[in-house]
Amino acid sequence: MVKSATVLVVDAGGRGAALIHKYSQSKHVGKLLAVPGNDLMGLNTTKNLKIFPDLKTTDVKEIVNISKRENVTLVDVAQDNAVEAGLTDHLIKTGIMTLGPTRMAGQIEWDKAWARNFMKKYKIPTPVYRVFNSTKPAKEFISKNPNKRFFIKAAGLAEGKGAIPAENTKQAFDAIDQMSKFKKAGETFLIEQWLDGEEFSMFAITDGKTFQIVGSAQDHKRLYDADKGPNTGGIGCSTPPLIVNENIYKQAELIIKKTIQGLAVEGRQYKGVLYLGAIVVNNKVFVIEFNARWGSPEAEVLVPGIQSDIFEIAVHVSKGTLDDIKIKTDGNARVAVTGSLKPGIPEKQRELFGLKKVLKLKDVTMYGARVKREKDRYFVSSGRLFHVVAEGKTVIDARKKVYEAMSQLFIEGDNLHYRTDIGWRDLERLKKNDLRS
């Protein structure tokens, strides 16, 4: 095993910040790089960190050049666009160790139409779906199924915002028209059956032959409390979700097994992190989507719980020897709350206050995303800004800590937005159990 490795994480946000934090804990890692990285990635490490803010995760040639120039030992390809761009393929050709799937294996995420057809072929449970390449036949299909509820989904990558719920014909027509705003990602789109149930995600690390489950989480995608408002890329998260009982776990595990085996049969051996986005309907698990990497903010609650050396895990994945180790996790509950600007306000630079107070709190970690640092001051302007994560024995403990931390933060002009009900489903379950006992 390498004594002083250099690790490059390809990501810009909270997911990448969580990975930088975890790699910094490895006894094997001496230097850290991030493309493009962000100004707060160094908050949780004293190890040498270098970011490349002017690069994109799809700048394949330059990332390969940096990896050579900086004598990088391992590249963690943590971002979906980088997978689609084939970054892993280019790094492998160069002889650089990677954690992340090839472009063709990653098609399970970046092409939802291909992915649904793959799932159908390998008898993996999915909603009923239809694939379309133009609006006219799609609207004709909706007209023949009046006032049924559907999800209209861009087949390509759309920053987590390509799935639009439609509860009636008018909303479905509007959603179909919106596919054009996703440009190439929306040229092909799906109309899927609306399933009523509870969502969760499960994460496996695989070397293409064997896999190990490393945790489950429950993302909160809607912008406002009580799951109202538009879908976001994720506005908060909790782990472990209590919906994942023994029966649900076994079903999800079988889905992951079938997927990894099916991809191998297709000549697309999958190595890296596989994200199963699922929904439980009448105690049966259906696949909403697969992601070819950690999710965000799921990574922010799951990666900190990994107790095994993450660099060692990556080496075993790359070498195809994952069976030689057992990945350990701490089993703690964690809740992440995502801070953003209040919806609808003009985008401009505003100062963020209270960050230093949050960093001093016990059992609380902050992962930056779009926060700019200027000496000892911090500024924000748009998007998901940061993720505050707290841990505890139960979701109740973690929630209390995370919301105490959020109360310390303030954006100039009182413009901080965050949901106040992250983990609400499990909170209700735990309260009901207390009443019964």
FENJOFEN-V952254 format. One line per field, one symbol per residue. ss: DSSP state (~ for helix, > for strand, _ for the rest). psi: psi as a letter, one per 30 degrees, with the letter a starting at -180 (. if undefined). burial: 1 if it has 24 or more other C-alpha atoms within 12 Angstrom, else 0. A space follows every 50 residues. Layout:
# FENJOFEN-V952254
ss: ???
psi: ???
burial: ???
This chain:
# FENJOFEN-V952254
ss: ____>>>>>>>__~~~~~~~~~~~____>>>>>>>>____~~~~___>>> >________~~~~~~~~~~____>>>>__~~~~~__~~~~~~~~__>>>_ ______~~~~_~~~~~~~~~~____>__>>>>__~~~~~~~~~______> >>>>________>>>>__~~~~~~~~~~~~~~~~~~__>>>>>____>>> >>>>>>____>>>>>>>>>__>>>~~~>>>>____>>>>______~~~~~ ~~~~~~~~~~~~~~~______>>>>>>>>>>__>>>>>>>>______~~~ ~~~~~>___~~~~~~~~~~__~~~____>___>>>>>>>>>________> >>>_~~~~~____>>>>>___>>>__>>>>___>>>>>>>>>__~~~~~~ ~~~~~~___>>____>>______~~~~~~~~~~~~~_
psi: kkeilkkkkjlfaeeeeeeeeeeffkffkfkklkjfalfgfgegkflkkk liffllfgieeeeeeeeeeghkekkjjgkeeeeefgeeeeeeefgkkljk lleeefffefjfeeeeeeeeeghkkllklkklfleefeeeeeefikglkl kkkkfakhhgggjkkjfleeeeeeeefffffgbefgeklkjkkjkjakll kkkkkkgfellkkgllljljekellghlalkagkglllkkkffiaeeeee eeeeeeeeeeeeeeegghkkkbkkjjjlkkjhgkklkelkkhlklkgeef feeffkfljfeeeeeeeefghfffljkklfglkkkkkkkllkkflkjlkk kklfeeeeffkkgkkkjldikkkjcglkklelakelkkkklaelfeeeee eefeeeffkkkkghgkklkggkgeeeeeeeeeeeee.
burial: 00001111111111111111111111011111111111111111101111 11000111110011011000111111111111111111111100011111 11111111111111111110010111101111101001101100000011 11111111111111110010111011111101001111111111100111 11111111111111111111111100100011111111111111000110 11111111111110000111111111111100011111111111111111 11111100111111111111010000100011111111111100000001 11111001100011111111111000011111111111111101111111 1111111011100011111111111110000000000
